[in-house]
Structure formats: C-alpha cells, structure tokens
Amino acid sequence: MRRKLFAFDIDGTLLNSDKLPLASTIEALQKLRKAGHFVTLATGRTRFLAQELIYQLEFDNYILCNGSAAFLKHHQIYKRLLPKMEMQRFVKEANDLGIDTVFVGIDAYKRNTTFNLANIEDAMHSVGSSAPDLDPNFPQKEDIYQGLAFYDTSLENYFDEKYPNLSFVRWHENGVDVIPKGGSKAATILEIAQRLGIEQKDIVSFGDGMNDREMLQASGCGVAMGNASDEVALCADRITDDNDHDGIWQALDKLGFLNNTVRKRA
C-alpha cells in the first residue's frame, strides 16, 4: 500500500464528548504508524493546549494553531505569525465594540480584556480549557500565531472586508479564531505532504468543525465525523459515525487501512 498522510483534528474527532480518546482510536493510530503511514494532528489548539494529548497518543508530528505552526519529529518546521499592524487594528475595534480578545503564542495564551468573562469561560470549556490570564502586553513578549475573539453569530462576516490579511473562523457559538489570511490546516498539510513526497490524493483527513472544511476538501479522502454539522459534512468525501461511537476506527476499517483486524475490546 502507498504511504499515506493521515491528519486528525482533536476536539470532536480524536476526543469523545468527555474529552477522552476512545480505545478504538488509540489502537487505530498505532496500526497506521506500524504500517508506515505519516500520522499528524491538525488542530486549532496551540501546543500549550495540545501537549497532553501529543504525549498521550504518541504524536511526533503536529499541526497547530489552524496551520500557523507545524512540527515534524517535535521539531518546528513551519511558522506563520499574525500580521502585527492589522491585528492591532482589529483588537482596537474589538475593544471599542466590547469584544474580548485573546493572544495565542505557541506555549501560552493570554487574555487582552475582560468584558464578559463568562462568555470566554463557556467557549474555552468546550475545548477542555478555561479563560487565560489577563496580560495585554503579551504580544510584546511572544510571537503571536493566532488570536481568539469572543462574539456571537450576529457579527458573522462583519470583519472580513475590513481586515483583508486576517481570516475569522468560527469554532464555537461565541468563539472565533483569528488567523493569517490564506493560512489553514489544509495549506500546511499540503506543504508537509509535498515535503514528504506524498501526493495530494494520498492525504486522508478527519474532522468535525468549521475550521476543518478546507482540510477535508483538500484531502484525497476527507472524512467528517458523524457529529459534524451539515455544512462541514458537505465538504467531506465520507461521513463516519460520531466521536463517541468508534467513528475513526469504522472509517479506517471501511477504507481498508486496518487490514480487517478485529478491534480488541477495552
């Protein structure tokens, strides 16, 4: 079998509703690696928020911050930072509108404001975290890979034309990632595949969120989890069961990557 590149989102994909990986998922990852395939995370999380899972599931390769950072064998090989001036303009407008923002570095993230802490807590809880500490001076001390902005869908697309060098990608009803324009999980996956000599048709990705749409579309086979929204599912080639019911295992088995192995029961 030709070597494939497998990319997995974390929340709602590798993790179930209790924020834990299923036994079937752990076993499937082991089988892919044993077969010689390239296996990577592809997440909106920064390393700080993905670190525990990286070690728990033995990932040597990981794409973070929606593609703004990439690591091979734990060595950073790609970095794309937010354009400073444009981000500063956006943050000023967000402040004027009472929208909370967060600055995300590779190993830490800090809150810029406190307009509605409960709103931030609600969104961050959905990815197993909490509101970061307050530090408006964080961008002067660290490289900033992405921002977080906390506003609801009533402002959807409001900022798009105003900030042509930024993209706003919703991941929660009250939370949006702010990333460099043109940056995405998909773009970074394609760059890594080219570096590894893996053709686009040999990329297989799994995701469930709005920030996974481009990745699913760009892959030779994009698999949407059963818990994905209809909008995300439309971007996929296949839809599997949800993240609580062995969705990853089932899809890989049907695609023939598990050699018809009977899954060991937990």
Backbone as CSV, one residue per row, in Angstrom:
resi,resn,N_x,N_y,N_z,CA_x,CA_y,CA_z,C_x,C_y,C_z
1,MET,0.846,-1.203,0.000,0.000,0.000,0.000,0.880,1.252,0.000
2,ARG,0.510,2.250,-0.799,1.257,3.506,-0.848,1.195,4.196,0.510
3,ARG,2.276,4.881,0.839,2.303,5.619,2.100,1.301,6.772,2.047
4,LYS,0.528,6.896,3.092,-0.480,7.951,3.179,-0.101,8.951,4.269
5,LEU,-0.692,10.126,4.171,-0.633,11.120,5.235,-2.010,11.178,5.886
6,PHE,-2.072,10.881,7.172,-3.328,10.943,7.923,-3.283,12.134,8.870
7,ALA,-4.288,13.005,8.780,-4.372,14.193,9.629,-5.655,14.139,10.451
8,PHE,-5.518,14.375,11.755,-6.656,14.261,12.663,-6.846,15.539,13.469
9,ASP,-8.048,16.071,13.410,-8.467,17.124,14.320,-8.543,16.531,15.734
10,ILE,-8.550,17.386,16.747,-8.637,16.901,18.133,-10.070,16.908,18.638
11,ASP,-10.591,18.105,18.901,-11.890,18.223,19.580,-13.030,17.789,18.670
12,GLY,-13.814,16.838,19.158,-14.918,16.317,18.373,-14.501,15.260,17.379
13,THR,-13.209,14.930,17.358,-12.685,13.940,16.400,-11.878,12.883,17.145
14,LEU,-10.654,13.225,17.540,-9.860,12.282,18.327,-10.413,12.106,19.733
15,LEU,-11.070,13.144,20.247,-11.618,13.082,21.598,-13.127,12.905,21.560
16,ASN,-13.642,12.125,22.507,-15.089,11.939,22.594,-15.720,13.091,23.365
17,SER,-16.974,12.956,23.703,-17.691,14.042,24.379,-17.168,14.308,25.786
18,ASP,-16.460,13.336,26.350,-15.852,13.503,27.670,-14.412,13.990,27.578
19,LYS,-13.984,14.401,26.378,-12.633,14.898,26.127,-11.571,13.824,26.353
20,LEU,-11.919,12.585,25.985,-11.003,11.459,26.102,-10.931,10.716,24.771
21,PRO,-9.769,10.135,24.439,-9.688,9.316,23.222,-10.286,7.937,23.467
22,LEU,-11.024,7.417,22.504,-11.579,6.077,22.607,-10.457,5.044,22.457
23,ALA,-10.660,3.869,23.079,-9.689,2.787,22.939,-9.508,2.406,21.474
24,SER,-10.598,2.434,20.710,-10.507,2.084,19.287,-9.670,3.091,18.516
25,THR,-9.740,4.359,18.903,-8.947,5.397,18.249,-7.462,5.199,18.526
26,ILE,-7.129,4.908,19.767,-5.732,4.661,20.141,-5.166,3.488,19.344
27,GLU,-5.938,2.427,19.256,-5.490,1.244,18.523,-5.335,1.535,17.034
28,ALA,-6.262,2.298,16.475,-6.193,2.631,15.047,-4.936,3.438,14.735
29,LEU,-4.603,4.416,15.581,-3.399,5.212,15.371,-2.147,4.337,15.397
30,GLN,-2.112,3.408,16.319,-0.970,2.503,16.408,-0.814,1.680,15.134
31,LYS,-1.911,1.219,14.586,-1.871,0.404,13.372,-1.413,1.221,12.167
32,LEU,-1.857,2.458,12.082,-1.426,3.315,10.972,0.080,3.545,11.015
33,ARG,0.592,3.808,12.199,2.035,4.045,12.334,2.824,2.776,12.025
34,LYS,2.340,1.651,12.521,3.023,0.385,12.283,3.089,0.055,10.793
35,ALA,2.063,0.495,10.070,2.019,0.253,8.625,2.916,1.220,7.846
36,GLY,3.528,2.179,8.550,4.470,3.090,7.907,3.878,4.387,7.401
37,HIS,2.622,4.665,7.728,1.987,5.905,7.277,2.439,7.083,8.139
38,PHE,2.330,8.283,7.572,2.638,9.516,8.293,1.357,9.972,8.997
39,VAL,1.434,10.145,10.308,0.248,10.474,11.108,0.498,11.782,11.848
40,THR,-0.408,12.727,11.712,-0.229,14.028,12.347,-1.523,14.541,12.955
41,LEU,-1.390,15.340,13.984,-2.501,16.141,14.468,-2.684,17.323,13.524
42,ALA,-3.905,17.833,13.454,-4.179,19.081,12.734,-5.273,19.789,13.527
43,THR,-4.873,20.724,14.354,-5.776,21.295,15.340,-5.711,22.814,15.380
44,GLY,-6.759,23.405,15.896,-6.751,24.831,16.156,-6.047,25.161,17.461
45,ARG,-5.798,24.144,18.265,-5.139,24.369,19.545,-3.673,24.771,19.357
46,THR,-3.146,25.519,20.331,-1.721,25.763,20.393,-1.055,24.593,21.107
47,ARG,0.291,24.571,21.120,0.986,23.439,21.755,0.645,23.337,23.235
48,PHE,0.477,24.470,23.873,0.123,24.510,25.285,-1.145,23.710,25.569
49,LEU,-2.119,23.791,24.673,-3.393,23.102,24.879,-3.427,21.705,24.266
50,ALA,-2.442,21.387,23.438,-2.413,20.063,22.808,-1.374,19.140,23.437
51,GLN,-0.522,19.694,24.302,0.639,18.956,24.813,0.274,17.612,25.438
52,GLU,-0.728,17.595,26.293,-1.095,16.357,26.986,-1.483,15.266,25.989
53,LEU,-2.285,15.638,24.994,-2.714,14.649,24.004,-1.551,14.228,23.107
54,ILE,-0.647,15.143,22.790,0.516,14.810,21.970,1.286,13.645,22.593
55,TYR,1.496,13.725,23.896,2.248,12.672,24.572,1.391,11.444,24.851
56,GLN,0.138,11.657,25.198,-0.740,10.520,25.488,-0.901,9.616,24.277
57,LEU,-1.064,10.226,23.092,-1.285,9.455,21.868,-0.019,9.324,21.025
58,GLU,1.112,9.717,21.595,2.425,9.497,20.986,2.558,10.122,19.597
59,PHE,2.121,11.367,19.479,2.280,12.093,18.219,3.665,12.734,18.161
60,ASP,4.417,12.414,17.117,5.690,13.082,16.847,5.485,14.291,15.941
61,ASN,4.360,14.290,15.227,4.071,15.313,14.223,2.757,16.001,14.591
62,TYR,2.736,17.321,14.455,1.508,18.030,14.805,1.471,19.399,14.128
63,ILE,0.288,19.698,13.626,-0.022,20.994,13.019,-0.911,21.726,13.997
64,LEU,-0.500,22.919,14.397,-1.161,23.657,15.465,-1.691,25.002,14.971
65,CYS,-2.496,25.633,15.811,-2.967,26.999,15.551,-3.572,27.130,14.151
66,ASN,-4.383,26.140,13.766,-5.038,26.151,12.453,-4.048,26.274,11.303
67,GLY,-2.901,25.626,11.463,-1.919,25.608,10.380,-0.818,26.634,10.488
68,SER,-0.857,27.498,11.499,0.168,28.537,11.617,1.494,28.015,12.150
69,ALA,1.495,26.802,12.689,2.727,26.180,13.168,2.674,24.696,12.847
70,ALA,3.834,24.123,12.500,3.895,22.696,12.210,5.201,22.118,12.737
71,PHE,5.099,20.900,13.267,6.249,20.213,13.849,6.368,18.815,13.253
72,LEU,7.581,18.443,12.857,7.901,17.090,12.427,8.930,16.530,13.405
73,LYS,8.634,15.366,13.955,9.513,14.759,14.961,9.805,15.758,16.078
74,HIS,8.780,16.512,16.478,8.842,17.505,17.553,9.710,18.718,17.207
75,HIS,10.130,18.829,15.958,10.955,19.965,15.524,10.113,20.901,14.665
76,GLN,10.080,22.176,15.028,9.247,23.112,14.280,9.826,23.363,12.897
77,ILE,8.991,23.139,11.885,9.448,23.314,10.504,8.631,24.388,9.773
78,TYR,7.617,24.936,10.449,6.784,25.949,9.780,6.267,26.928,10.817
79,LYS,6.308,28.205,10.478,5.807,29.264,11.354,5.186,30.355,10.495
80,ARG,3.969,30.743,10.845,3.326,31.866,10.171,2.604,32.700,11.230
81,LEU,3.132,33.882,11.491,2.608,34.724,12.560,1.532,35.672,12.038
82,LEU,0.713,36.153,12.958,-0.292,37.143,12.592,0.379,38.454,12.187
83,PRO,-0.129,39.116,11.154,0.406,40.444,10.803,0.112,41.436,11.926
84,LYS,1.155,42.011,12.504,1.009,42.793,13.736,0.106,44.010,13.586
85,MET,0.334,44.795,12.556,-0.412,46.046,12.427,-1.896,45.794,12.245
86,GLU,-2.213,44.808,11.421,-3.633,44.526,11.173,-4.301,43.954,12.424
87,MET,-3.578,43.104,13.136,-4.134,42.546,14.362,-4.350,43.645,15.399
88,GLN,-3.431,44.600,15.462,-3.595,45.713,16.396,-4.842,46.522,16.070
89,ARG,-5.079,46.759,14.770,-6.282,47.496,14.365,-7.546,46.729,14.735
90,PHE,-7.511,45.408,14.507,-8.683,44.604,14.847,-8.939,44.621,16.348
91,VAL,-7.897,44.468,17.132,-8.063,44.441,18.591,-8.626,45.763,19.098
92,LYS,-8.185,46.871,18.503,-8.720,48.171,18.915,-10.215,48.256,18.618
93,GLU,-10.606,47.820,17.427,-12.037,47.857,17.105,-12.819,46.909,18.001
94,ALA,-12.257,45.727,18.253,-12.924,44.781,19.137,-13.126,45.395,20.520
95,ASN,-12.107,46.082,21.029,-12.233,46.746,22.325,-13.360,47.769,22.310
96,ASP,-13.438,48.553,21.231,-14.481,49.573,21.113,-15.876,48.949,21.103
97,LEU,-15.958,47.712,20.579,-17.246,47.023,20.491,-17.527,46.153,21.716
98,GLY,-16.616,46.128,22.665,-16.799,45.304,23.859,-16.602,43.824,23.598
99,ILE,-15.775,43.507,22.609,-15.483,42.105,22.267,-14.153,41.705,22.909
100,ASP,-14.175,40.655,23.681,-12.950,40.161,24.302,-12.049,39.498,23.271
101,THR,-10.738,39.656,23.440,-9.759,39.018,22.561,-8.687,38.329,23.407
102,VAL,-8.074,37.325,22.789,-7.005,36.561,23.428,-5.863,36.442,22.421
103,PHE,-4.638,36.579,22.887,-3.452,36.409,22.049,-2.889,35.008,22.282
104,VAL,-2.578,34.295,21.196,-2.133,32.909,21.296,-0.684,32.775,20.819
105,GLY,0.199,32.386,21.738,1.568,32.029,21.399,1.671,30.521,21.276
106,ILE,2.852,30.011,21.022,2.979,28.574,20.812,2.831,27.794,22.118
107,ASP,3.260,28.379,23.234,3.215,27.656,24.506,2.456,28.393,25.599
108,ALA,1.768,29.440,25.236,0.960,30.173,26.212,-0.041,31.039,25.464
109,TYR,-1.094,31.421,26.166,-2.029,32.384,25.600,-2.537,33.256,26.728
110,LYS,-2.807,34.523,26.400,-3.188,35.495,27.414,-4.381,36.326,26.936
111,ARG,-5.197,36.688,27.896,-6.391,37.489,27.616,-6.021,38.967,27.551
112,ASN,-6.609,39.653,26.594,-6.347,41.079,26.421,-7.343,41.940,27.184
113,THR,-8.565,41.428,27.394,-9.630,42.217,28.002,-10.520,41.323,28.875
114,THR,-11.398,41.976,29.622,-12.383,41.254,30.424,-13.722,41.991,30.338
115,PHE,-14.387,41.858,29.202,-15.715,42.437,29.062,-16.790,41.447,29.534
116,ASN,-16.591,40.189,29.192,-17.572,39.163,29.541,-16.826,37.852,29.813
117,LEU,-16.345,37.705,31.026,-15.531,36.545,31.374,-16.323,35.243,31.255
118,ALA,-17.595,35.282,31.583,-18.424,34.075,31.493,-18.506,33.571,30.051
119,ASN,-18.562,34.511,29.122,-18.599,34.168,27.703,-17.321,33.432,27.279
120,ILE,-16.189,33.952,27.731,-14.899,33.333,27.425,-14.828,31.947,28.052
121,GLU,-15.226,31.843,29.313,-15.172,30.564,30.022,-16.022,29.518,29.316
122,ASP,-17.192,29.922,28.863,-18.098,28.978,28.195,-17.460,28.427,26.922
123,ALA,-16.878,29.305,26.133,-16.255,28.862,24.887,-15.017,28.007,25.152
124,MET,-14.171,28.435,26.069,-12.935,27.701,26.342,-13.214,26.348,26.989
125,HIS,-14.278,26.274,27.743,-14.644,24.992,28.364,-14.948,23.943,27.302
126,SER,-15.434,24.378,26.148,-15.790,23.432,25.085,-14.569,22.722,24.517
127,VAL,-13.365,23.280,24.738,-12.132,22.620,24.296,-11.309,22.170,25.501
128,GLY,-11.986,21.988,26.631,-11.336,21.453,27.815,-10.390,22.411,28.501
129,SER,-10.617,23.715,28.343,-9.730,24.696,28.950,-10.558,25.730,29.712
130,SER,-9.923,26.807,30.083,-10.589,27.884,30.802,-10.058,29.217,30.305
131,ALA,-10.631,30.292,30.784,-10.190,31.620,30.341,-8.734,31.846,30.743
132,PRO,-7.897,32.292,29.807,-6.491,32.551,30.141,-6.345,33.772,31.039
133,ASP,-5.171,33.897,31.642,-4.888,35.046,32.497,-4.854,36.335,31.675
134,LEU,-5.066,37.432,32.359,-5.046,38.750,31.718,-3.613,39.251,31.572
135,ASP,-3.241,39.635,30.347,-1.922,40.220,30.088,-1.945,40.931,28.738
136,PRO,-2.386,42.187,28.707,-2.471,42.939,27.443,-1.117,43.132,26.767
137,ASN,-0.010,42.969,27.500,1.320,43.182,26.930,1.943,41.907,26.363
138,PHE,1.196,40.832,26.333,1.716,39.546,25.863,2.292,39.626,24.445
139,PRO,1.661,40.349,23.494,2.222,40.416,22.123,3.594,41.077,22.047
140,GLN,3.952,41.862,23.039,5.275,42.482,23.044,6.354,41.509,23.531
141,LYS,5.916,40.391,24.117,6.873,39.440,24.707,6.984,38.134,23.937
142,GLU,5.974,37.800,23.136,5.933,36.498,22.483,5.490,36.638,21.020
143,ASP,5.882,35.667,20.195,5.332,35.579,18.839,3.862,35.194,18.938
144,ILE,3.025,35.841,18.131,1.589,35.571,18.163,1.184,34.847,16.883
145,TYR,0.721,33.625,17.056,0.342,32.777,15.927,-1.116,32.968,15.527
146,GLN,-1.964,33.224,16.497,-3.365,33.462,16.178,-4.014,34.216,17.331
147,GLY,-5.209,34.717,17.057,-5.974,35.372,18.094,-7.289,34.645,18.290
148,LEU,-7.927,34.921,19.396,-9.282,34.450,19.648,-10.144,35.671,19.902
149,ALA,-11.326,35.666,19.351,-12.273,36.755,19.584,-13.601,36.133,19.994
150,PHE,-14.254,36.742,20.958,-15.451,36.142,21.538,-16.682,36.997,21.239
151,TYR,-17.335,36.610,20.147,-18.578,37.274,19.763,-19.487,36.260,19.088
152,ASP,-20.787,36.545,19.093,-21.749,35.565,18.579,-21.972,35.742,17.075
153,THR,-22.854,34.936,16.536,-23.050,34.891,15.081,-23.744,36.130,14.518
154,SER,-24.225,37.022,15.376,-24.832,38.258,14.868,-23.809,39.139,14.157
155,LEU,-22.512,38.892,14.444,-21.440,39.652,13.790,-20.692,38.812,12.762
156,GLU,-21.287,37.708,12.340,-20.639,36.845,11.357,-20.321,37.629,10.082
157,ASN,-19.086,37.518,9.615,-18.588,38.181,8.394,-18.454,39.701,8.539
158,TYR,-18.707,40.234,9.723,-18.654,41.683,9.931,-17.257,42.251,9.679
159,PHE,-16.232,41.479,10.044,-14.861,41.998,9.979,-14.116,41.600,8.705
160,ASP,-14.691,40.730,7.901,-13.951,40.128,6.792,-13.345,41.152,5.833
161,GLU,-14.152,42.086,5.344,-13.650,43.042,4.361,-12.768,44.115,4.991
162,LYS,-12.968,44.376,6.268,-12.182,45.404,6.945,-10.736,44.984,7.153
163,TYR,-10.525,43.675,7.280,-9.194,43.163,7.604,-8.806,42.092,6.586
164,PRO,-8.355,42.505,5.400,-8.101,41.565,4.300,-6.951,40.597,4.550
165,ASN,-6.110,40.872,5.544,-4.992,39.972,5.831,-5.282,39.020,6.994
166,LEU,-6.534,39.029,7.456,-6.952,38.147,8.539,-8.132,37.297,8.100
167,SER,-8.207,36.097,8.653,-9.382,35.234,8.445,-10.021,34.974,9.794
168,PHE,-11.355,34.920,9.795,-12.111,34.723,11.022,-12.878,33.408,10.893
169,VAL,-12.486,32.429,11.705,-13.021,31.074,11.578,-13.729,30.686,12.873
170,ARG,-15.025,30.469,12.770,-15.794,30.163,13.975,-15.570,28.730,14.431
171,TRP,-15.398,28.546,15.758,-15.245,27.218,16.346,-16.214,26.999,17.509
172,HIS,-16.943,28.043,17.883,-17.914,27.967,18.973,-18.947,29.042,18.713
173,GLU,-20.137,28.880,19.261,-21.177,29.890,19.020,-20.757,31.272,19.505
174,ASN,-19.805,31.315,20.455,-19.303,32.594,20.942,-17.810,32.778,20.725
175,GLY,-17.183,31.909,19.929,-15.738,31.981,19.765,-15.293,31.886,18.318
176,VAL,-14.312,32.720,17.946,-13.788,32.766,16.580,-12.258,32.766,16.646
177,ASP,-11.618,31.965,15.794,-10.167,32.037,15.619,-9.849,33.159,14.644
178,VAL,-8.817,33.912,14.934,-8.317,34.946,14.031,-6.948,34.485,13.556
179,ILE,-6.834,34.181,12.274,-5.604,33.601,11.730,-5.135,34.392,10.505
180,PRO,-3.884,34.222,10.097,-3.406,34.922,8.899,-4.205,34.513,7.666
181,LYS,-4.535,35.470,6.822,-5.269,35.185,5.588,-4.484,34.196,4.733
182,GLY,-5.183,33.190,4.243,-4.533,32.182,3.426,-3.973,31.035,4.231
183,GLY,-3.899,31.226,5.539,-3.430,30.153,6.401,-4.577,29.216,6.744
184,SER,-4.284,27.951,6.874,-5.296,26.958,7.234,-4.609,25.635,7.509
185,LYS,-5.340,24.740,8.125,-4.822,23.387,8.281,-4.504,22.806,6.900
186,ALA,-5.386,23.048,5.951,-5.227,22.483,4.615,-3.923,22.927,3.965
187,ALA,-3.652,24.226,3.999,-2.458,24.749,3.339,-1.189,24.143,3.926
188,THR,-1.157,23.998,5.241,0.036,23.453,5.886,0.168,21.956,5.640
189,ILE,-0.943,21.241,5.638,-0.908,19.806,5.329,-0.361,19.582,3.924
190,LEU,-0.819,20.372,2.978,-0.349,20.227,1.596,1.151,20.506,1.495
191,GLU,1.615,21.493,2.256,3.048,21.818,2.230,3.867,20.676,2.827
192,ILE,3.390,20.091,3.906,4.106,18.973,4.525,4.088,17.756,3.609
193,ALA,2.949,17.493,2.996,2.857,16.356,2.068,3.874,16.495,0.948
194,GLN,3.995,17.700,0.403,4.969,17.937,-0.666,6.392,17.690,-0.159
195,ARG,6.668,18.144,1.054,7.995,17.955,1.649,8.316,16.463,1.805
196,LEU,7.287,15.678,2.118,7.473,14.247,2.356,7.366,13.406,1.080
197,GLY,6.999,14.048,-0.026,6.832,13.307,-1.270,5.553,12.492,-1.314
198,ILE,4.556,12.942,-0.580,3.248,12.280,-0.567,2.291,13.081,-1.439
199,GLU,1.637,12.432,-2.371,0.731,13.113,-3.281,-0.564,13.512,-2.569
200,GLN,-1.201,14.554,-3.105,-2.436,15.047,-2.500,-3.496,13.954,-2.423
201,LYS,-3.554,13.083,-3.430,-4.564,12.027,-3.430,-4.342,11.017,-2.310
202,ASP,-3.157,11.042,-1.695,-2.837,10.110,-0.619,-2.962,10.743,0.764
203,ILE,-3.661,11.869,0.831,-3.935,12.518,2.123,-5.334,12.102,2.591
204,VAL,-5.416,11.674,3.833,-6.697,11.296,4.448,-6.848,12.141,5.711
205,SER,-7.932,12.875,5.821,-8.116,13.742,6.995,-9.449,13.462,7.667
206,PHE,-9.472,13.712,8.972,-10.663,13.529,9.797,-10.947,14.817,10.556
207,GLY,-12.186,15.282,10.519,-12.540,16.490,11.257,-14.031,16.629,11.448
208,ASP,-14.397,17.626,12.246,-15.821,17.840,12.532,-16.210,19.308,12.586
209,GLY,-15.221,20.216,12.612,-15.530,21.615,12.846,-15.426,22.496,11.609
210,MET,-15.848,23.739,11.776,-15.803,24.684,10.664,-14.373,24.927,10.188
211,ASN,-13.405,24.847,11.106,-12.011,25.051,10.701,-11.408,23.809,10.056
212,ASP,-12.223,22.763,9.869,-11.770,21.552,9.178,-12.260,21.482,7.736
213,ARG,-13.091,22.407,7.305,-13.718,22.298,5.984,-12.687,22.278,4.860
214,GLU,-11.751,23.216,4.869,-10.750,23.262,3.798,-9.887,22.016,3.809
215,MET,-9.548,21.532,5.001,-8.734,20.323,5.110,-9.456,19.128,4.500
216,LEU,-10.729,18.979,4.797,-11.500,17.864,4.245,-11.585,17.960,2.721
217,GLN,-11.777,19.173,2.219,-11.892,19.367,0.773,-10.570,19.141,0.056
218,ALA,-9.455,19.504,0.691,-8.150,19.417,0.044,-7.569,18.009,0.070
219,SER,-8.137,17.137,0.885,-7.594,15.786,1.036,-8.067,14.866,-0.082
220,GLY,-7.245,13.845,-0.339,-7.697,12.819,-1.276,-8.945,12.139,-0.767
221,CYS,-9.029,12.011,0.565,-10.234,11.490,1.211,-10.445,12.255,2.503
222,GLY,-11.473,13.087,2.532,-11.832,13.825,3.735,-12.982,13.127,4.427
223,VAL,-12.804,12.826,5.715,-13.814,12.093,6.479,-14.395,13.003,7.556
224,ALA,-15.681,13.257,7.484,-16.359,14.043,8.503,-16.911,13.112,9.569
225,MET,-16.733,13.497,10.815,-17.293,12.724,11.914,-18.816,12.858,11.914
226,GLY,-19.484,11.866,12.468,-20.947,11.890,12.498,-21.527,13.018,13.312
227,ASN,-20.714,13.623,14.178,-21.153,14.756,14.985,-20.903,16.095,14.296
228,ALA,-20.372,16.067,13.078,-20.131,17.313,12.327,-21.458,17.918,11.879
229,SER,-21.457,19.223,11.692,-22.653,19.891,11.169,-22.825,19.542,9.696
230,ASP,-24.007,19.808,9.172,-24.272,19.545,7.756,-23.317,20.322,6.861
231,GLU,-22.999,21.541,7.264,-22.110,22.387,6.455,-20.725,21.768,6.340
232,VAL,-20.237,21.192,7.432,-18.933,20.532,7.413,-19.018,19.221,6.640
233,ALA,-20.088,18.464,6.868,-20.246,17.167,6.204,-20.263,17.308,4.684
234,LEU,-20.796,18.417,4.194,-20.850,18.633,2.748,-19.460,18.789,2.127
235,CYS,-18.470,19.096,2.952,-17.101,19.275,2.455,-16.330,17.961,2.416
236,ALA,-16.922,16.889,2.940,-16.215,15.618,3.079,-16.573,14.645,1.965
237,ASP,-15.697,13.671,1.776,-15.956,12.572,0.832,-16.736,11.449,1.500
238,ARG,-16.550,11.338,2.813,-17.214,10.288,3.572,-17.680,10.847,4.905
239,ILE,-18.721,10.231,5.443,-19.191,10.555,6.794,-19.170,9.269,7.589
240,THR,-18.529,9.319,8.747,-18.435,8.135,9.591,-19.311,8.327,10.824
241,ASP,-19.252,7.385,11.753,-20.011,7.505,13.000,-19.412,8.628,13.837
242,ASP,-20.059,8.972,14.931,-19.607,10.130,15.700,-18.418,9.791,16.609
243,ASN,-17.948,10.809,17.311,-16.739,10.682,18.132,-16.952,9.893,19.413
244,ASP,-18.179,9.494,19.685,-18.464,8.649,20.839,-18.665,7.190,20.458
245,HIS,-18.691,6.893,19.162,-19.045,5.544,18.708,-18.073,5.031,17.639
246,ASP,-16.784,5.105,17.954,-15.751,4.483,17.116,-15.717,5.003,15.685
247,GLY,-16.038,6.287,15.495,-16.090,6.831,14.141,-14.784,6.713,13.376
248,ILE,-13.664,6.977,14.038,-12.369,6.901,13.353,-12.061,5.461,12.963
249,TRP,-12.219,4.542,13.903,-11.966,3.132,13.601,-12.835,2.656,12.440
250,GLN,-14.114,2.960,12.496,-15.030,2.468,11.467,-14.638,2.966,10.084
251,ALA,-14.286,4.242,9.983,-13.916,4.792,8.673,-12.631,4.161,8.153
252,LEU,-11.633,4.043,8.999,-10.361,3.453,8.575,-10.537,1.994,8.186
253,ASP,-11.392,1.288,8.896,-11.654,-0.113,8.571,-12.330,-0.231,7.208
254,LYS,-13.337,0.607,6.963,-14.050,0.558,5.681,-13.151,0.969,4.519
255,LEU,-12.184,1.839,4.800,-11.252,2.272,3.761,-10.126,1.263,3.534
256,GLY,-10.085,0.231,4.380,-9.107,-0.839,4.176,-7.750,-0.614,4.801
257,PHE,-7.647,0.318,5.761,-6.356,0.616,6.360,-6.061,-0.192,7.615
258,LEU,-7.025,-0.979,8.077,-6.818,-1.742,9.306,-6.709,-3.235,9.036
259,ASN,-6.642,-3.599,7.760,-6.426,-4.990,7.371,-7.465,-5.941,7.954
260,ASN,-8.691,-5.441,8.058,-9.796,-6.262,8.548,-9.532,-6.846,9.932
261,THR,-8.716,-6.146,10.713,-8.414,-6.599,12.066,-9.642,-6.441,12.952
262,VAL,-9.883,-7.419,13.785,-10.969,-7.307,14.756,-10.467,-6.452,15.921
263,ARG,-11.173,-5.413,16.208,-10.730,-4.497,17.269,-10.797,-5.182,18.624
264,LYS,-9.740,-4.986,19.388,-9.728,-5.508,20.753,-10.696,-4.705,21.614
265,ARG,-11.450,-5.376,22.421,-12.395,-4.711,23.306,-11.670,-4.144,24.511
266,ALA,-12.123,-2.942,24.921,-11.499,-2.323,26.097,-11.855,-3.092,27.353
